[in-house]
Each structure stands twice: as structure tokens, then as C-alpha cells.
Amino acid sequence: MRPRATDLRTCRVRPILALLVLAACATHAAPRTETATNGVGGRSLHLDPLGLRDPLALIEGPEGVVVIDTQFLPSEAERLLVEIARQTDKPVVLALVLHPNPDKFNGADVFRARGIPVRTSAQVRAAIPAVAEKRRRAFLARYAPDYPTTDPVLESFGDTTRTLDVAGLHLTLHVLGRGCSEAHVAVQWNDHLFVGDLGISQTHAWLELGHVDAWMARLDELMALRPAHVHPGRGPSGGAELLSASRAYLADVRARVDATPPDEPRPAAVERLRREVRAAHPDFGYPVFLFGLGAVLDAARP
């Protein structure tokens, strides 16, 4: 997509890295935080630690701010909006949810209460109720009263890829199928691509659903878009090589699973695979995500 000159002069994108860990993974050390800049048409790409549990990206346009995902806890969504108001004099005009996981959608009603629409694809919206119910069983008692007791209300922008003009920005919302979740959205602005947890950046992959082959297909689709800047759901942003490295990671996982002897007991196989993948990526965060190797193994075995 050819960038519009007005976008390049007046817009900037701000991925904000977390200081704290995802609540579900409190046993893991916090991801690295950093402040850095990359030139973007005379403006800058900023990585600003906010002290939130989850990474978050903002696209600041000439007429407002678009937020990517809404945080794991409502209190964090509240703090986020306060911080945006402190850092920019522009209003938040829209939040986009990239896939159905609570760290993406739990803060939605905080935005809606302030008149900020929260949108996603029809596929992601349809998947949220089942995920929200499952995660409430895991997290509600632990984080009460700071955890949603009802499903978030999101608007659908439809079930196919489309463009959207908002805040003086021209965005393309790519509707994607299964990957780390049952459905995904990737947001493209000029040569920036926001891929959520489909991108693996110095963290292990969320393998709970076992859709490794589908996930690699999603990465092939994203690489075909030829982005210059890729912003993942966790970990540092990078170039297009972040997508190819993500695919290589998943291909390695799949190869190790395929090499598992068919008569190796499942618990032993999962534990061995976990050790192998951790040893292959000793500096990656969130090793707890590798519990999903069991689902990958189940999908591969007849």
C-alpha cells in the first residue's frame, strides 16, 4: 500500500511495551522494556514503558488516537486512557481488538463507557463469549473485583478485510483465520503492521489450541503484505524478519512434535518437548505458554 504523504507528515505510531507480566503468567520474569526510535517519514516510532501488564500499540493520527487492544484488567485500561491523555492532546477515537483473548478485550467496556467504540471482526466477536466464560473461571476469583463479570460488548466491522478512515488515518483491517486463537485481525497502516500474538518476539508462542499449521499459514499471509515495521502482541517490534522468524519457530516446534515416537507416553512427550523448545530458545519469555505443546501433540497424533 503506497503511504499518503499527509499520513507520513502528521501521524506517528506508538507501541508501548509492558513493565509487568500478564496476570496468568506471574511466575515469569517481566519482559524487557526499552525506549527507542525509528524514523517514520520524518516522525518517530516510540517505545514507551507505561507499567501496564500487556504491551499496547497506539496509532496517533492528525485527528485522534487509535488504540490496538484494550488490556487485561479494567483498571489497566483506565490507567492507559489517563496516560494517553497525558502524552497527547488528541482524543482516543477507536479501539480495535485483534483476537479473542482477555488481555485483548477485557478493557473494552472502559472504552465504551467513555464513548469510544471498540471494534473487531465478526469472527473474533463471535468467539469472545466462550473464551470470556472460560477465562472467568480461571481469573475472576483471583482478580476480583478488578475483573469483568460480564462479556464485553464489541462492534463488528464485518467478516471480510476492509479499509477504514478514522482519526485522519487510512487503515486496512485484515480478517484472518485460525492461529493462536480461532480468529484474528491484523491492522495495517502505511508500512506498519500490527499482528497481535501471531507475531513471536522474544517470547514463546501461545500454543493452547494447537493450530500450528494454520498459524504458519497466517504468517505466510502477513509476510505477503511486505510490511517494513511489524508490531507483535508481546515483545519488541521489528521488521518483516520478525514474521519469518515467527514462522521458523513454529516450524521447529512442529518438526519436534512430528519426530515424537508414537509410543512415547503423552505426559513424558510433552515434558520432553517443553525442555527441548526452552533449550532451543533460552532467552525467550513466557515459557509457561508451552503447556500448549500437549494440544500440538494431540493434533499431530492420529
N, C-alpha and C positions, 0 to 999 in steps of 0.2 A: 504494500500500500504506500503510495507516494505521500510524504508528510505535507501538510499545508503550511505555508510559510507563517501564517498567523499563529498556528499552534506552536511552532518552534520558538517564536519570539515571546510568547506570552504565557506558556504553560511550563509546569515542571512536575516531576513525579517524585514522590517521597516514600520509598519503602522504609518502614520503621521496624527495627529488629527488637526482639524481646529481651528483657533482663531476667525474667523469671521463667520457670518451666511450666509446661502445660500441666494443669492440675492432676491429670490422670497419670502423670509420669514424675511424681515428686521425688522419686528415688534417684533421678538422674541429675547430673550437674547442669547448671543453666547454660544455654547456648551462648557462644561468643557474641559480644556486642561491639560495634565499631561505628566510627563516623568517617565517612569517605565521600568523595565527589567524583562524578564522571561528567564530562561535557555533554550537554544535550542541546544542540542548536543555540549556543550562547547562554543557556541557563545551566542549572546544575541538578544532578541526581544526588539526593541527600539520604544518608542512612542515619537516622536519629534515634538513639535509645529512648524509649518512653517509660520503661519499667512495667510494661504490660506482660501478661503471661504468653501471649501469642504474637508472632510477627504480624504486622499490618501494613498495607500499602495505601497510600493516598495519591490521587492524581489531582493536582491543583491547576485548574483552568482559569481563564480570564474572568469567568463569571461565577465561580464556585469551586467546591471540592467534591470529588467523588471518592468514596471510601470502598476499599475492597475487603469484604468480610466484616463481621460485627463483634468479635471477641467471645470468649468462653463464658464469662460471667457478666451479668448486667452492670455490676459496679465497675468493671473494667471498661465497658462501653461508655459509662458516664465519664470516667476519667479521660478516656480518649477524646470525647467531644469537648471537654474542658481544655485539653491540651491543643486540639486543633484551633480552638478559638484564641488561644494564647499565641500560637505560632503564625496565624494568618488572619487577615481581616475579611476573608471571604466565607460565605455560608457553606455548610455541607448541604448539598442538594440531592444526593443519591447515595445509597449503599448497594453494592452488588455482592451476592453470595455465590461462591464458586462451586461448592459441593456440599452434600448433606452430612455434615459432621458438626457437633455442638460448638466447637471452637470457631466455627464459621457463622452459625445462625443464632446462638443463644442471646446475643445482644440486640437482636432485631427490634424487639418491642421498645427498647430505649430510644432507638432512632425514630420509630413510628410515633412515639409519644411527643416528639418534637416536630412532627410534621414532615419528617424526612422519609421518603419512600424507600423500601427495601425490596429489591427485585432479584429474580433468578429465572432460570428456565423452567418450563412446565415439568420437565423430568426431575429436576432437583427438588422442586417444590413438592412433587408427589411422593418423593422418597423421604422427606423430612419427618412426617409423623411417626413412622415406625422407628426411625433412628432416635428421635427425641424421647420416645417412650422407653426404649432400651437404655439410653444413657441416664434417664431419670432414675431408673432402678439402681444404677451404679453410683450416681453422684449426688442425688438430691439430699440424702441424709448427711453426707459429708460436708456439703457446702450450704445447707440451709442456714438462714433464709435467703442467701445470695445465690439461688439457682432457680431458673424458671420452673414453675409448676404446671404450665400450660404450653402447648405448641406455639411457636412463633407464627405470626401472620405475615406472609410474604406475597408480593405481587409477582405474577408471571409475565415475562416479556414475550412468551411464546415458546414453541418447541423446535424452532429452527434457528440457525445462525442469522443474525441481523445486525444492522448498524443503528447507532443511537447518537443523536446530537444533544449534548447536555453540558452545561457549565462552560460553553464555548469550546467543548472538546468533541471530536469525532471519534467514537469508539466502535469497535466491532466486537460483538459478543458471540463467541464461537460455542455452539452447543455440541457437546461431546458425550460419548457413551461411557461404558464401564471403565474403571481404572482402579484407583484406591477406594473409590466409592462406586455406587451404582450409576451415577450420572455426574457430569462435570460441565462447568462453563470456564472458558479462558477469555480474558479481556485483552484486546489488542488496541493500543494507542500509538500511532505512528510506528516506530520500530521497537516499541516496548511491548512485552507480552507477559501478562500476569497469569500464571498457570496453577496457582494453589499447590496442593500437595501432590500433584502429578510430577512436579519437579523435585528432585532429590539433591539437596545441597548440604553436604557435611552432616547429614543425619540419616539414620536408617529409614527404610520405607515402611509405611503403614500397610501391612500385609494381611490384615484381618480377613478380608473377603477372598483372598487367594486368586484374584483376577490378574495374574502376572502377564499372560499373553495379551489380554485386552489392554492392559496398562501400556505395554510396549507399543501396541498399535496406536494408542492415543499419542504417545511421544513421537511416533512417525508422523502423525498428522500435524503436531505442533512444529516439528522441525521443518515441514514443508512450507510453513509460513515465513521462514527465514528471518526471525527476529534478530535484532542486534543486542537487545537487553532482555534478559529473562529474570522474572521475579517469582521465586518459589514461595510456597506456604510457610516454610521454615528454612532457616539458614540464609547465608549471604546470596545476594543477586549475582548474576554472571552474564556471560554472553550465550550464544547459541550452543556452545560446547557443554553448557550445563544440561541441556536436553539429551545430547548424545551420551554424556557420562551417566545420566539417569538411566538411559536405556541399557547401557553396558552393565550397570549394577544389577538391574532386573534380569538381564540375560545370564549373568553369573549365578544369581540365585536359582534361576530355572535350571541351569545346567547342573548345579549341585543336587537339586531335587531329583532331576532325571537320572542321575548317577546313583541314587539311593537303591540299595538292593531290595527287591520286592519282599523278601522275607525278614527284613530288619524291622523289629517292633516299632510301632509308631512313636511312643514316648522316647525311645532311645534315638530314633532317627531325627526327631525334632530337636532334641538337645544337642546332638552332634552337628546338625546343620546350623544351629544357633552359634555354637562355638566357632565353626568354620567361617561363617559370614562376619562375625565380630572380629576374628583374627585377620580376615582379608581387608577390613576397614577399621583399624584400631582407633582412629581419631573421630569416628562418626558418633554423633549424639543419638539419644533416644534408643538405646539397644532394647528397651522394653517392647518396642514395636515389633520385634522379631518373634513375639509369641504367635504372630500370624503365619509363621512358617508351617504350622500344622495345617492350615487351610490350603496353602500352596501344595503341600504334600498330598492332601486328600484329593485335590483337583487333578493331580497328575496320576494318581493310582486308580486302576480300574475298579 
